[in-house]
Amino acid sequence: MLDLAIIGGGPAGLTAGLYTTRGGLNNVTMFEMGMPGGQITTSSEVENYPGQKEIVTGMALMEDWPEQCKRFGLKHEMNQVMSVTKNDGVFTLKTADGKTQEAKSVLLATGSVPRRAGFKGEDQLFGKGVSTCATCDGFFYKGKEVAVIGGGDTALEEAVYLSKMCSKVYVIHRRDTYRAAPSTIEHMKNADNIEEVTNVDIDEVYGDNMGVTGIKVKSKITGEIRDIPVPGVFVFVGRDVLNDSLKQEDGSFLCETNDAGEIVVDLKMRTNVEGLYAAGDVRIDASKQVVCAAGDGATAAVNIIEYLG
């Protein structure tokens, strides 16, 4: 039986693995479908991680974390946890390969994924010009015009990133104010080839057999439709938490969640189920920053060690 099962291999899960194994737990396994690192590995620029002097990619930032975290005995199982249940004080994890594992405690650190905006043509053209990853797909639009949908930090950061390789970037936002940090907004406004298209709704993204050819937006003020011919549309409108592994057979969750599906925890990262913890983007009120997720993982780990006594 595992002392601790960590579900998710991003900053929260990796840090929890480091702290628990270094803190004396001998049987800790981290379940992660792919290589550890988390969503931050798709980020094009990271310049606000403490102690990191140079601007680096998310991939470069996370490169050494797995090796460091495995130094004290953390095991990595490349598998997807399909469900977690608890009976008689023991957690049972069912994995995608049909096997089960038992654990004394569980930390959910599965993070979140980009949310779909829900406009016409988004699903049909996803992967054919509609993308949620500028780092992954920006190169394909070098020297071309693209559109970025969203008004938060991620949207504006990726717009600036794309502006360095694309001839023009349209930032499309439903309001005339942004939710991003002032410094991020300033960077965006200082880019000569970024045009702001605000106070609009997305009417549709359209294309042909080759992919996206344009996007139509509707002014909230005049109702006028504007047609913007672009081959690439990048969507950054928030994230959805990955909580499916906690769903029970009756459709409820193993622990308390809020209306958005985020896991309710206290300051020690404890859920209302004894022995079950959550850290990082999957929990309520998460700041969705690498340093905060890592802090969550450390906090959870210290309290899991105490819990297991």
Salt bridges, closest charged atoms under 4 A:
ASP3 OD1 - LYS104 NZ 3.36
GLU45 OE2 - LYS164 NZ 2.67
ASP123 OD1 - ARG116 NH1 2.70
GLU195 OE1 - LYS168 NZ 2.69
GLU195 OE2 - ARG226 NH2 2.97
GLU196 OE2 - LYS189 NZ 3.01
ASP201 OD1 - LYS220 NZ 3.78
GLU204 OE2 - LYS216 NZ 3.90
ASP240 OD1 - ARG115 NE 2.96
ASP244 OD1 - LYS247 NZ 3.56
ASP266 OD2 - ARG270 NE 2.76
ASP296 OD2 - ARG283 NE 2.46
